[in-house]
Amino acid sequence: MDDVQKQGASGLSIAALVTGILGLSIIPIILASIELSKIKKGLSSPAGKGMSIAGLILGILALIGWIIYAIVASVFLANFVNAMS
């Protein structure tokens, strides 16, 4: 347990944050969820908890953004097709 607490942030925490910044939506959500679970079980250092939470939030925001984009694009496309008919 002492070895886990002395370690820095894990690769999963860093990957969750980076993919969240890049807006890859579902990937940071999965990575952050795995890492937060490992931190809770004591299998990973709590040093990466903040990065995991930030990655999770950014992933959720990216997912919401992609959903909004898909809805707007669908409405635009439907209107465009109707205008062409």
The 8 nearest C-alpha neighbors of each residue, nearest first, counted from 0:
[[1, 3, 2, 4, 41, 42, 5, 44],
 [2, 0, 4, 3, 5, 6, 44, 41],
 [1, 3, 5, 0, 4, 6, 44, 43],
 [4, 2, 44, 0, 1, 6, 5, 43],
 [3, 5, 44, 1, 6, 2, 0, 45],
 [6, 4, 2, 3, 1, 7, 44, 46],
 [7, 5, 3, 4, 44, 2, 8, 46],
 [8, 6, 46, 9, 44, 5, 47, 4],
 [7, 9, 47, 46, 44, 12, 6, 10],
 [10, 8, 11, 12, 47, 7, 13, 44],
 [9, 11, 13, 12, 14, 8, 15, 47],
 [10, 12, 14, 9, 13, 15, 30, 34],
 [13, 11, 51, 15, 47, 9, 10, 14],
 [12, 14, 10, 16, 15, 11, 17, 50],
 [13, 15, 11, 17, 16, 12, 10, 18],
 [16, 14, 27, 54, 12, 30, 18, 31],
 [15, 17, 54, 19, 13, 14, 18, 50],
 [18, 16, 20, 14, 19, 15, 13, 21],
 [19, 17, 21, 15, 20, 27, 23, 16],
 [18, 20, 54, 57, 58, 16, 22, 27],
 [21, 19, 17, 22, 18, 16, 57, 54],
 [20, 22, 18, 19, 23, 17, 24, 16],
 [23, 21, 19, 61, 24, 20, 18, 58],
 [22, 24, 18, 21, 26, 19, 25, 58],
 [25, 23, 58, 62, 61, 22, 26, 27],
 [26, 24, 28, 27, 58, 23, 29, 62],
 [25, 27, 29, 28, 24, 23, 30, 18],
 [28, 26, 15, 30, 19, 58, 29, 18],
 [27, 29, 55, 25, 31, 26, 58, 30],
 [30, 28, 32, 26, 27, 31, 33, 25],
 [31, 29, 27, 33, 15, 32, 28, 11],
 [32, 30, 51, 34, 28, 15, 33, 55],
 [31, 33, 29, 35, 30, 34, 28, 36],
 [34, 32, 36, 30, 31, 35, 29, 37],
 [33, 35, 37, 31, 36, 32, 11, 38],
 [36, 34, 38, 32, 37, 33, 31, 39],
 [35, 37, 39, 33, 34, 38, 32, 40],
 [36, 38, 34, 42, 40, 35, 43, 39],
 [39, 37, 43, 35, 41, 40, 36, 45],
 [38, 40, 36, 37, 41, 35, 42, 43],
 [41, 39, 37, 38, 42, 36, 43, 35],
 [42, 40, 38, 39, 43, 37, 0, 44],
 [43, 41, 37, 40, 38, 3, 44, 39],
 [44, 42, 38, 37, 41, 3, 45, 9],
 [43, 45, 3, 4, 46, 6, 38, 8],
 [44, 46, 48, 47, 38, 43, 4, 8],
 [47, 45, 8, 44, 48, 7, 49, 6],
 [48, 46, 8, 50, 45, 12, 49, 51],
 [47, 49, 51, 45, 50, 46, 52, 35],
 [50, 48, 52, 51, 47, 53, 46, 12],
 [49, 51, 53, 47, 52, 48, 12, 16],
 [52, 50, 31, 12, 54, 48, 49, 53],
 [51, 53, 55, 49, 54, 50, 48, 56],
 [54, 52, 50, 56, 55, 51, 57, 49],
 [55, 53, 16, 19, 15, 51, 57, 52],
 [54, 56, 28, 52, 58, 53, 57, 31],
 [57, 55, 59, 53, 58, 54, 52, 60],
 [58, 56, 19, 60, 54, 59, 55, 61],
 [59, 57, 24, 19, 61, 55, 27, 56],
 [58, 60, 62, 56, 61, 57, 55, 63],
 [61, 59, 57, 63, 58, 62, 64, 56],
 [62, 60, 24, 64, 58, 22, 59, 63],
 [61, 63, 24, 59, 65, 64, 60, 58],
 [62, 64, 66, 60, 61, 65, 67, 59],
 [63, 65, 61, 67, 62, 66, 68, 60],
 [64, 66, 68, 62, 67, 63, 69, 61],
 [67, 65, 69, 63, 68, 64, 62, 70],
 [68, 66, 64, 70, 69, 65, 71, 63],
 [67, 69, 65, 71, 66, 70, 72, 64],
 [70, 68, 66, 72, 67, 71, 73, 65],
 [69, 71, 73, 67, 68, 72, 74, 66],
 [72, 70, 74, 68, 73, 69, 75, 67],
 [73, 71, 75, 69, 70, 74, 76, 68],
 [74, 72, 76, 70, 75, 71, 69, 77],
 [73, 75, 77, 71, 76, 72, 78, 70],
 [76, 74, 72, 78, 73, 77, 79, 71],
 [75, 77, 79, 73, 78, 74, 72, 80],
 [78, 76, 74, 80, 79, 75, 73, 81],
 [79, 77, 81, 75, 76, 80, 82, 74],
 [78, 80, 76, 82, 77, 81, 75, 83],
 [81, 79, 83, 77, 82, 78, 76, 84],
 [80, 82, 78, 84, 83, 79, 77, 76],
 [83, 81, 79, 80, 84, 78, 77, 76],
 [82, 84, 80, 81, 79, 78, 77, 76],
 [83, 81, 82, 80, 79, 78, 77, 76]]
